[in-house]
Amino acid sequence: MSTEAFREEIAKYFSEAVAADDALVKECMNMCRMYNKTVQDLCYQWQALSYNTTNIISIFTLKSVPDLKARLQQELGRANASRQEPAGKLGGLTKASNARSLDVPLNVGPVRSNIVKSEVSDVAGPSKVVFQGPRTDDQSQRSRAYRYMYEKVLERSEALDERIDEFADLIQKHYQIDDLGDPDAATEEPITVVGRIVLDAEASTSGAKLNESSLVLESSRMMGSGVRVPIRLSPETKIRGGLKGLGGIGLFPGAIVALRGRNGGGGFFLVDEILALPPVKAPSPPLNDASTAFSMCIACGPFTPDADLEFKPWMSLLTNLKSTKPAVLLVLGPFIDTTNSRIKDGEIDVTPEELFKRVFTDQLQEFLIQSPGSTVLLIPSVNDIISDHAVFPQCELGVEFGGDPRIRLLPNPCRFSVNGVSFGATSVDVLFHLRKEEFFRRAPEVNPVIPESEPATDAMSNLARNILQQRSFYPIFPVPLELAHEVNLDVTHSEALKLVQSEDECVPDVLVIPSRLKQFSKVVDTSTVINPSFLSKGTYAVLSYAGLGSVLAKDRITTEIFRLS
């Protein structure tokens, strides 16, 4: 339909005044295109919205557009939810959806638990990918948008104990141990204990880093009455069951460990062996199909230097995207950063929401007009001023920040998949926190696991391996005091921090963990780990997946770190 014919439709169903407003006509055209509506449908939607909120049918103006978009988005979400069908588990996603033609519209789906469902969204233009993500039903969204600052001490302690007890079950099964012991009980025979590494009281109050003399093991109430016992590592302490060639193990506050040794009554537990944690199940092979190939651009905020709000790096990236047209754009916050000096000093003449719409929503819609088959994924940060949920784990941004059904709003952290390739992503700088807290203990290996290829043993790979082995997007506890403002950890809801939700779920094929540490892309065990760093530093990552290849996805993935020109 031509612009003039569309204007006549607007005049017929809305009014001549609306048809005379070029900006309003443009907005109506965008909504009709994005949500597959006729002008008549759009008018009926506005009349219903206006009457339900004010009991009268108001004049349609530019100020009415955001409310109408939000209504259309909610209606689309409800329609999609009614068509949801089971599609397998996230870790080992069933491949029925992957075998479908990629000419169908975008498949959306849930990931809050390990069970994922898919749904078809009516979008303008066919999507290049089949996407499965967090559940979008009302109950799942409400559970992610939980009330914070209402934690009770008992609930926190139960959540901490539950994590120890879950690992205790895994370790018993893996090493075929009949009974686990209490580290505080004096014994003559060696016993196996499971607990959490903590700093001793003196070191924690002085701000000292974890070291061999300050190691303390905290047991759960079920296995050791929750007591804390100092542990001693000797030169003869060995590591059992780890990957051959690692040469040691990373310890940090919050790490769950299994130790074999004895408490001779001297007030400490003497460690003979450190038992490596059971490995997470390897990813299932994706469908071997050339049509499942896709490209993904990954960028993380801040998107502008601290001294301004001009967002030049972001605009430069968008220019590149309009020419390369990746199938997926993964963007992690902070979008409007609370730590930006201009924001902190109040040197801004628009609301943060208006700034986000102008800089991100409008620009992304322009990108999607030029690349209609692309999908955009947005993950917030606890430093985002536009988010009213400034805790970790964090719910997705409000529906008003989407603006297009091809712009997907995801929680922080989250698991999702694209064409059968599973991803895990968070905007929290967990690598930097681990680097600051980790104590790497070298020790001889006993009965090591022989990997298919030589494992990466550099510092960054070891930090990423801690995340994978501890099965958590943020395995540190407590958060380092000087970095607490970057996380705002809600322990009671740490269930949402799990990298895998069950023993049967697989480790992600790709783990995206942006950090202020130097950018990199590495294969760690069976996962590709990407740190694109921050766009304000001029770097971002581009991932290419070849549908054809060897068994695992990591062998079909190539990743490059680019620098803005």
C-alpha positions as CSV (number, residue, x, y, z in Angstrom):
1,M,0.0,0.0,0.0
2,S,1.4,3.4,-1.0
3,T,1.8,6.2,1.6
4,E,-1.1,8.2,0.2
5,A,-3.4,5.2,0.2
6,F,-2.4,4.4,3.8
7,R,-3.0,8.1,4.8
8,E,-6.5,7.8,3.3
9,E,-7.1,4.7,5.5
10,I,-5.9,6.6,8.5
11,A,-8.3,9.5,7.8
12,K,-11.2,7.0,7.3
13,Y,-10.7,5.1,10.6
14,F,-9.0,7.6,12.9
15,S,-9.5,11.2,11.7
16,E,-8.3,13.8,9.3
17,A,-6.1,15.3,12.0
18,V,-4.3,12.1,12.6
19,A,-3.8,11.6,8.8
20,A,-2.3,15.1,8.6
21,D,0.4,14.4,11.1
22,D,3.3,12.8,9.2
23,A,5.1,11.5,12.3
24,L,1.9,9.8,13.5
25,V,1.2,8.3,10.1
26,K,4.8,6.9,10.1
27,E,4.3,5.4,13.5
28,C,1.0,3.8,12.4
29,M,2.7,2.3,9.3
30,N,5.4,0.8,11.5
31,M,2.9,-0.8,13.9
32,C,0.9,-2.2,11.0
33,R,4.0,-3.7,9.5
34,M,5.5,-5.0,12.7
35,Y,2.3,-6.6,14.1
36,N,0.6,-7.5,10.8
37,K,-2.4,-5.3,11.4
38,T,-4.7,-3.4,9.1
39,V,-5.5,0.2,9.8
40,Q,-9.0,-0.9,10.8
41,D,-7.5,-3.4,13.3
42,L,-5.2,-0.7,14.7
43,C,-8.1,1.7,15.2
44,Y,-10.2,-1.0,17.0
45,Q,-7.2,-1.8,19.3
46,W,-6.8,1.9,20.1
47,Q,-10.5,2.4,20.8
48,A,-10.5,-0.7,23.2
49,L,-7.4,0.5,25.0
50,S,-8.6,4.1,25.4
51,Y,-12.1,3.0,26.6
52,N,-10.7,0.5,29.1
53,T,-8.4,3.0,30.6
54,T,-10.4,6.3,30.6
55,N,-14.0,5.2,29.8
56,I,-13.9,7.4,26.8
57,I,-12.4,7.1,23.3
58,S,-9.6,9.7,23.3
59,I,-7.9,11.4,20.3
60,F,-5.0,9.4,19.0
61,T,-1.7,11.3,19.4
62,L,2.0,10.6,19.4
63,K,1.8,10.3,23.2
64,S,-0.6,7.4,22.7
65,V,1.8,5.4,20.5
66,P,3.9,3.7,23.3
67,D,0.7,2.5,25.1
68,L,-0.7,1.1,21.9
69,K,2.6,-0.7,21.1
70,A,2.6,-2.2,24.6
71,R,-0.9,-3.5,24.1
72,L,-0.1,-5.0,20.7
73,Q,3.0,-6.7,22.1
74,Q,1.1,-8.1,25.1
75,E,-1.6,-9.4,22.7
76,L,1.1,-11.1,20.6
77,G,2.6,-12.7,23.6
78,R,-0.7,-14.1,24.8
79,A,-1.4,-15.5,21.3
80,N,2.1,-17.1,21.2
81,A,1.7,-18.6,24.7
82,S,-1.6,-20.3,23.6
83,R,0.3,-22.1,20.9
84,Q,3.2,-23.4,23.0
85,E,4.2,-27.0,22.6
86,P,7.0,-29.0,24.4
87,A,10.3,-29.2,22.5
88,G,12.7,-31.0,24.8
89,K,15.3,-30.1,27.3
90,L,17.7,-27.2,27.0
91,G,20.9,-29.1,27.5
92,G,19.9,-31.8,25.0
93,L,17.4,-29.9,22.9
94,T,15.4,-32.1,20.7
95,K,16.2,-31.6,17.0
96,A,12.6,-31.6,15.7
97,S,12.5,-27.9,15.6
98,N,15.9,-27.7,14.0
99,A,14.8,-29.9,11.1
100,R,12.1,-27.4,10.1
101,S,12.6,-25.1,7.2
102,L,14.4,-21.8,8.2
103,D,11.9,-19.9,6.1
104,V,9.3,-20.1,8.9
105,P,8.9,-17.2,11.3
106,L,10.9,-17.0,14.5
107,N,10.4,-19.7,17.1
108,V,10.4,-18.4,20.6
109,G,10.5,-20.4,23.7
110,P,11.1,-20.7,27.3
111,V,14.2,-21.6,29.3
112,R,13.6,-20.7,33.0
113,S,13.8,-24.5,33.8
114,N,15.5,-27.2,31.9
115,I,12.3,-27.8,29.9
116,V,11.9,-25.6,26.9
117,K,8.9,-24.9,24.8
118,S,8.7,-23.3,21.4
119,E,6.3,-21.0,19.8
120,V,5.8,-19.3,16.4
121,S,5.7,-15.5,16.3
122,D,4.0,-13.6,13.5
123,V,6.7,-11.1,12.5
124,A,7.3,-9.0,9.4
125,G,9.6,-11.1,7.3
126,P,10.9,-14.7,7.8
127,S,13.5,-15.2,10.5
128,K,16.9,-16.7,9.6
129,V,17.0,-18.8,12.8
130,V,15.0,-21.0,15.1
131,F,15.3,-19.5,18.5
132,Q,14.4,-21.0,21.9
133,G,14.6,-18.9,25.0
134,P,13.1,-18.3,28.5
135,R,9.5,-18.9,29.2
136,T,7.3,-16.0,28.4
137,D,4.1,-17.0,30.2
138,D,2.9,-14.7,33.0
139,Q,3.8,-17.0,35.8
140,S,7.4,-17.4,34.6
141,Q,7.8,-13.6,34.1
142,R,6.4,-13.0,37.6
143,S,8.8,-15.5,39.2
144,R,11.8,-13.7,37.5
145,A,10.5,-10.3,38.6
146,Y,10.5,-11.3,42.3
147,R,10.5,-8.8,45.2
148,Y,13.9,-8.2,46.5
149,M,15.3,-6.8,49.8
150,Y,12.8,-9.2,51.5
151,E,15.3,-12.0,52.1
152,K,15.1,-13.9,55.4
153,V,18.2,-15.3,57.1
154,L,16.6,-18.8,57.2
155,E,15.8,-18.7,53.5
156,R,19.4,-17.6,52.6
157,S,20.9,-20.4,54.7
158,E,18.6,-22.9,53.2
159,A,19.6,-21.9,49.7
160,L,23.3,-22.1,50.6
161,D,22.9,-25.5,52.2
162,E,20.9,-26.8,49.2
163,R,23.7,-26.1,46.9
164,I,26.2,-28.1,49.1
165,D,23.7,-31.0,49.4
166,E,23.1,-31.1,45.6
167,F,26.8,-31.4,44.9
168,A,27.2,-34.0,47.7
169,D,24.7,-36.2,45.9
170,L,26.5,-35.8,42.6
171,I,29.9,-36.6,44.2
172,Q,28.6,-39.7,46.0
173,K,27.2,-41.1,42.7
174,H,30.3,-40.2,40.6
175,Y,32.9,-41.6,43.0
176,Q,30.6,-44.3,44.4
177,I,31.0,-43.2,48.0
178,D,28.8,-44.9,50.6
179,D,28.8,-42.2,53.2
180,L,30.0,-38.6,53.5
181,G,31.6,-37.5,56.7
182,D,31.5,-34.5,59.1
183,P,34.8,-32.4,58.8
184,D,34.5,-31.4,62.5
185,A,34.4,-35.0,63.8
186,A,37.7,-36.5,64.9
187,T,38.4,-39.8,63.0
188,E,41.3,-42.2,62.6
189,E,40.3,-43.3,59.1
190,P,40.2,-41.0,56.1
191,I,36.7,-39.7,55.3
192,T,35.2,-37.7,52.3
193,V,33.6,-34.4,53.1
194,V,31.8,-31.9,50.9
195,G,31.4,-28.2,51.7
196,R,31.9,-24.6,50.7
197,I,35.2,-22.8,50.7
198,V,35.1,-19.6,52.9
199,L,37.7,-17.2,54.3
200,D,38.6,-17.4,57.9
201,A,37.2,-14.6,60.1
202,E,40.5,-12.6,60.4
203,A,41.2,-12.7,56.7
204,S,37.6,-11.7,55.7
205,T,37.6,-8.7,58.0
206,S,41.0,-7.5,56.9
207,G,40.2,-7.8,53.2
208,A,43.0,-10.3,52.6
209,K,42.8,-12.6,49.5
210,L,42.2,-16.3,50.0
211,N,45.5,-18.2,50.5
212,E,46.5,-21.6,51.8
213,S,46.6,-20.5,55.4
214,S,43.2,-18.9,55.4
215,L,41.2,-21.8,53.9
216,V,38.0,-22.8,55.8
217,L,35.4,-25.4,54.9
218,E,31.8,-24.8,55.7
219,S,29.5,-27.9,55.7
220,S,25.7,-27.9,55.4
221,R,23.5,-28.5,58.4
222,M,22.6,-31.9,57.1
223,M,26.2,-33.2,56.8
224,G,28.0,-31.3,59.5
225,S,25.7,-29.0,61.5
226,G,26.8,-26.1,59.3
227,V,30.2,-25.8,61.2
228,R,33.3,-24.2,59.7
229,V,36.5,-26.1,60.0
230,P,40.0,-24.8,59.0
231,I,41.6,-27.0,56.3
232,R,45.2,-27.7,55.8
233,L,46.8,-28.7,52.5
234,S,50.1,-30.5,52.6
235,P,52.8,-30.9,49.9
236,E,51.5,-34.4,49.5
237,T,47.9,-33.3,48.8
238,K,46.8,-34.7,45.4
239,I,43.9,-34.0,43.0
240,R,41.9,-37.1,42.0
241,G,39.7,-37.4,38.9
242,G,40.5,-34.1,37.2
243,L,41.4,-33.4,33.6
244,K,44.9,-34.6,32.9
245,G,47.3,-31.7,32.3
246,L,45.6,-29.0,34.4
247,G,48.1,-29.4,37.2
248,G,46.0,-27.8,39.9
249,I,42.6,-26.6,41.0
250,G,41.1,-23.1,41.6
251,L,39.8,-22.3,45.0
252,F,37.7,-19.2,46.0
253,P,35.1,-18.2,48.5
254,G,31.9,-20.0,47.5
255,A,33.5,-22.8,45.6
256,I,32.0,-26.2,46.4
257,V,34.7,-28.8,47.0
258,A,35.0,-32.5,47.9
259,L,38.0,-33.4,50.1
260,R,39.4,-36.7,51.4
261,G,41.3,-36.7,54.6
262,R,40.9,-36.7,58.4
263,N,40.4,-34.5,61.4
264,G,42.8,-35.8,64.1
265,G,41.3,-33.7,66.8
266,G,43.7,-30.8,66.2
267,G,41.0,-28.3,65.2
268,F,41.5,-28.6,61.5
269,F,40.9,-31.0,58.6
270,L,44.0,-32.4,57.0
271,V,43.5,-32.9,53.2
272,D,45.0,-36.0,51.5
273,E,43.1,-35.6,48.2
274,I,40.9,-33.0,46.5
275,L,38.3,-34.8,44.5
276,A,37.5,-33.1,41.2
277,L,33.8,-32.2,40.7
278,P,31.9,-34.5,38.3
279,P,32.0,-33.0,34.8
280,V,28.8,-31.5,33.4
281,K,27.2,-33.5,30.6
282,A,28.7,-32.7,27.2
283,P,26.5,-30.9,24.7
284,S,24.4,-33.0,22.4
285,P,25.5,-32.8,18.7
286,P,23.4,-30.3,16.8
287,L,21.7,-31.2,13.5
288,N,24.3,-31.7,10.8
289,D,22.6,-29.5,8.2
290,A,24.1,-26.7,6.1
291,S,20.8,-24.7,6.3
292,T,21.3,-24.2,10.1
293,A,24.4,-22.0,9.6
294,F,24.1,-18.5,11.1
295,S,26.2,-15.6,12.1
296,M,25.9,-13.7,15.4
297,C,27.3,-10.3,16.5
298,I,27.9,-10.0,20.3
299,A,28.3,-6.6,22.0
300,C,28.3,-5.6,25.6
301,G,27.9,-2.2,27.3
302,P,28.8,0.3,28.4
303,F,28.1,1.6,24.9
304,T,29.6,5.1,25.4
305,P,32.6,6.4,27.3
306,D,32.0,7.5,30.9
307,A,32.4,11.2,30.1
308,D,29.6,11.5,27.5
309,L,26.2,10.2,26.3
310,E,26.9,10.5,22.6
311,F,27.1,6.6,22.1
312,K,29.6,6.9,19.2
313,P,30.8,3.3,19.6
314,W,27.2,2.0,19.4
315,M,26.5,4.1,16.3
316,S,29.7,2.9,14.7
317,L,28.7,-0.7,15.4
318,L,25.2,-0.2,13.9
319,T,26.8,1.2,10.7
320,N,28.8,-2.1,10.4
321,L,25.7,-4.2,11.2
322,K,23.6,-2.6,8.4
323,S,26.2,-3.8,5.9
324,T,27.0,-7.2,7.4
325,K,23.4,-8.1,8.4
326,P,24.1,-10.9,11.0
327,A,21.3,-13.3,11.6
328,V,21.4,-12.7,15.4
329,L,22.5,-9.6,17.4
330,L,23.2,-10.3,21.1
331,V,23.4,-7.1,23.1
332,L,24.2,-7.1,26.8
333,G,23.8,-4.2,29.1
334,P,24.4,-1.8,30.7
335,F,22.5,0.2,28.1
336,I,22.0,3.4,30.1
337,D,24.7,3.0,32.8
338,T,24.1,4.3,36.3
339,T,27.8,4.7,36.8
340,N,28.1,7.1,33.8
341,S,29.4,10.5,35.2
342,R,26.8,12.4,33.2
343,I,24.0,10.3,34.6
344,K,25.3,10.5,38.1
345,D,25.6,14.3,37.9
346,G,22.1,14.7,36.3
347,E,23.5,16.2,33.1
348,I,20.8,14.8,30.9
349,D,17.7,16.6,29.5
350,V,15.6,13.6,28.7
351,T,14.4,10.6,30.8
352,P,16.5,7.4,30.7
353,E,13.5,5.7,29.0
354,E,13.4,8.3,26.2
355,L,17.2,8.1,25.8
356,F,17.0,4.3,25.5
357,K,14.2,4.5,22.9
358,R,16.1,7.1,20.8
359,V,19.5,5.4,21.0
360,F,18.6,1.7,21.1
361,T,15.0,0.9,20.2
362,D,14.7,3.3,17.3
363,Q,18.2,2.4,15.9
364,L,17.5,-1.3,16.2
365,Q,14.2,-0.9,14.4
366,E,16.1,0.8,11.6
367,F,18.5,-2.1,11.5
368,L,15.7,-4.6,11.3
369,I,14.1,-2.7,8.4
370,Q,17.3,-3.2,6.5
371,S,17.8,-6.7,7.8
372,P,14.2,-8.1,8.3
373,G,15.4,-11.6,8.8
374,S,17.6,-10.8,11.8
375,T,16.8,-11.3,15.5
376,V,17.9,-9.0,18.3
377,L,18.4,-10.4,21.9
378,L,18.7,-7.9,24.8
379,I,20.1,-8.8,28.2
380,P,20.1,-6.1,30.9
381,S,22.7,-5.3,33.6
382,V,22.2,-4.5,37.3
383,N,23.8,-1.1,36.4
384,D,21.0,-0.3,34.0
385,I,19.0,2.7,35.1
386,I,16.1,1.7,32.9
387,S,15.7,-1.6,34.9
388,D,13.7,-1.5,38.1
389,H,15.1,-4.9,39.1
390,A,18.6,-4.0,40.1
391,V,19.5,-7.4,41.6
392,F,21.2,-10.5,40.4
393,P,19.6,-12.8,39.1
394,Q,17.7,-10.1,37.2
395,C,14.5,-10.2,35.2
396,E,14.2,-9.0,31.6
397,L,13.5,-5.4,30.7
398,G,9.9,-4.3,30.5
399,V,7.9,-5.0,27.3
400,E,7.9,-1.2,26.5
401,F,11.6,-1.4,25.7
402,G,11.1,-4.0,22.9
403,G,9.2,-2.1,20.3
404,D,9.4,-5.0,17.7
405,P,8.5,-8.7,18.0
406,R,12.0,-9.5,16.6
407,I,13.6,-7.8,19.6
408,R,13.7,-10.4,22.3
409,L,14.0,-9.3,26.0
410,L,15.9,-11.9,28.0
411,P,16.7,-12.2,31.8
412,N,20.2,-11.9,33.3
413,P,21.6,-14.6,33.3
414,C,19.9,-16.8,30.8
415,R,20.2,-19.9,28.6
416,F,18.8,-20.0,25.1
417,S,19.5,-21.8,21.8
418,V,19.8,-20.7,18.1
419,N,19.4,-23.4,15.5
420,G,20.1,-26.1,18.1
421,V,23.3,-24.4,19.4
422,S,22.9,-23.7,23.1
423,F,24.1,-20.5,24.7
424,G,24.6,-19.2,28.2
425,A,25.1,-15.5,28.8
426,T,25.3,-12.9,31.7
427,S,26.3,-9.3,31.8
428,V,27.9,-9.6,35.2
429,D,31.7,-9.4,35.1
430,V,32.2,-12.8,36.8
431,L,35.6,-13.3,35.3
432,F,37.1,-10.2,37.0
433,H,35.5,-11.2,40.3
434,L,37.0,-14.7,40.1
435,R,40.4,-13.4,39.0
436,K,40.4,-11.2,42.1
437,E,39.4,-14.0,44.5
438,E,40.9,-17.2,43.1
439,F,43.7,-19.1,44.8
440,F,45.1,-21.6,42.3
441,R,46.6,-24.7,44.2
442,R,49.0,-26.8,42.2
443,A,49.1,-30.5,43.1
444,P,50.0,-33.9,41.6
445,E,47.2,-35.7,39.7
446,V,45.8,-39.1,40.6
447,N,43.6,-41.1,38.1
448,P,43.1,-38.1,35.8
449,V,40.6,-38.1,33.0
450,I,42.2,-38.2,29.6
451,P,40.7,-35.5,27.4
452,E,40.2,-35.9,23.6
453,S,42.5,-32.9,23.1
454,E,45.0,-31.1,25.3
455,P,43.0,-28.9,27.7
456,A,43.6,-25.1,27.8
457,T,45.5,-24.2,30.9
458,D,46.0,-20.5,30.7
459,A,44.6,-18.2,33.4
460,M,41.4,-17.1,31.5
461,S,40.5,-20.7,30.6
462,N,40.9,-21.8,34.2
463,L,38.6,-19.0,35.4
464,A,36.0,-20.0,32.8
465,R,36.4,-23.6,33.8
466,N,35.5,-22.7,37.4
467,I,32.1,-21.4,36.1
468,L,31.5,-24.6,34.1
469,Q,32.6,-27.0,36.9
470,Q,30.7,-25.1,39.6
471,R,27.6,-25.1,37.4
472,S,26.8,-21.5,38.2
473,F,26.9,-18.2,36.4
474,Y,28.2,-16.7,39.6
475,P,29.8,-19.3,41.9
476,I,31.4,-16.8,44.3
477,F,30.0,-16.3,47.8
478,P,30.0,-13.8,49.4
479,V,30.5,-11.2,46.8
480,P,33.7,-9.3,47.3
481,L,32.8,-6.3,49.4
482,E,34.4,-3.7,47.1
483,L,32.6,-5.2,44.1
484,A,29.2,-5.8,45.7
485,H,27.6,-2.9,43.9
486,E,28.3,-4.6,40.6
487,V,26.2,-7.7,41.5
488,N,23.7,-7.0,44.3
489,L,23.4,-10.8,44.7
490,D,20.1,-12.2,45.9
491,V,21.0,-15.6,47.4
492,T,17.5,-16.8,48.0
493,H,16.8,-16.8,44.2
494,S,20.2,-18.3,43.3
495,E,18.3,-21.2,41.6
496,A,18.2,-18.9,38.5
497,L,22.0,-18.7,38.6
498,K,22.4,-22.4,37.8
499,L,24.2,-23.1,34.6
500,V,22.3,-26.4,34.3
501,Q,19.1,-27.2,36.1
502,S,19.6,-31.0,36.4
503,E,22.1,-33.8,35.9
504,D,20.7,-34.6,32.4
505,E,21.1,-31.0,31.2
506,C,24.1,-30.2,29.1
507,V,26.8,-27.5,29.4
508,P,26.2,-24.7,26.9
509,D,28.0,-24.9,23.5
510,V,28.8,-21.2,23.9
511,L,29.3,-19.2,27.1
512,V,29.2,-15.4,26.8
513,I,30.8,-13.7,29.8
514,P,31.8,-10.0,29.1
515,S,34.6,-8.7,31.3
516,R,36.9,-5.7,31.8
517,L,39.7,-8.3,31.4
518,K,41.3,-8.6,28.0
519,Q,38.9,-9.8,25.3
520,F,39.3,-13.4,24.1
521,S,37.5,-16.4,22.6
522,K,38.7,-19.9,23.7
523,V,37.5,-23.4,23.6
524,V,37.4,-24.6,27.3
525,D,36.7,-28.4,27.4
526,T,33.5,-28.7,25.3
527,S,32.4,-25.1,25.3
528,T,33.4,-22.0,23.4
529,V,33.9,-19.2,25.9
530,I,33.7,-15.6,24.6
531,N,34.7,-12.4,26.4
532,P,33.9,-9.6,23.9
533,S,35.0,-7.0,26.5
534,F,33.0,-3.6,26.4
535,L,32.0,-1.7,23.3
536,S,33.1,1.5,25.0
537,K,36.6,0.0,24.7
538,G,36.0,-0.5,21.0
539,T,35.7,-4.3,20.8
540,Y,32.9,-6.8,20.0
541,A,32.7,-10.4,18.8
542,V,31.4,-12.1,15.7
543,L,30.5,-15.8,15.9
544,S,29.9,-17.9,12.8
545,Y,28.3,-21.3,12.9
546,A,28.7,-23.8,10.1
547,G,25.8,-26.2,10.0
548,L,28.0,-29.0,8.6
549,G,30.9,-30.3,10.5
550,S,32.1,-32.8,13.2
551,V,30.1,-34.0,16.1
552,L,30.2,-31.1,18.6
553,A,29.1,-27.5,17.9
554,K,32.5,-26.2,19.2
555,D,34.2,-27.6,16.1
556,R,31.7,-25.8,13.8
557,I,32.1,-22.5,15.5
558,T,34.5,-19.8,14.6
559,T,34.8,-16.6,16.6
560,E,36.6,-13.3,15.9
561,I,37.1,-10.3,18.2
562,F,36.8,-7.1,16.1
563,R,37.9,-3.6,17.0
564,L,35.8,-0.6,15.8
565,S,37.6,1.5,13.3
